[in-house]
Every structure is written in structure tokens, then in C-alpha cells.
Amino acid sequence: MHRRNGIPSEAELLNLSSELGAKWKNLARALGIPEANIEVVDEENRKVVEKCYNVLLLWKQGSGARATYEALEAGLCHGVVLRRDLAEKYCYIHALAQENDLRG
């Protein structure tokens, strides 16, 4: 299993948002999003998936080239988030996917 290179797509962040759930605020903090921004996202969105997606978009837009799979993995594995399962799912290339890519 190898970590992906580059920056996660918005589609990947949306899929991640649908799985993260209640830990979205902790992930936002682990990714360095200011508390004031987290509160705005919380107030402007009703559904948890929308809160998570919007905070991930803020992170991606605010971090630019630093919004990498490596940074996302660090946030997901942070002690207040503890979602290594999601880090492995979204931040790594799995052997089966690698084999399929090689086969074309």
C-alpha cells in the first residue's frame, strides 16, 4: 500500500465527508482550520455531511499545495480524530487498484 501523491479531489472529499460523521470538527481543528471558520460552517449548514464537506473545502482552498493526501492522513490519524481506516481508504493506493491500473 502506497500513499497517494498530490491533492485530494473534491469528489474524494465529498465521499470522505459522507463517512466521517461527528468527528468533523476535530478533523477541522487537526487540519488547522481556525475556530471562527469552524463555527461559521457549523451555523450555515444543517447536515453533518455538509458541515464536513465545507470544512474540507476550506482546508483545500486555504492550504493550496499543502492540502495533500499526506496532510489529510495526518489529520485523520490525529489523536482527536482516530480514523486511520478512512486515511487508508482515501489516502492510499491499494494493491488491487494498483493491479487494475497496470492491466489498463
Buried (B, 14 or more C-beta within 10 A) or exposed (E): EEBBEEBBEEEBBBBBBEEBEEBBBBBBBBBEBEEEBBEBBBEEBEEBBBBBBBBBBBBBEBBEEEBBBBBBBBBBBBEEBEBEEBBBBBBBBEEEEEEEEEEE
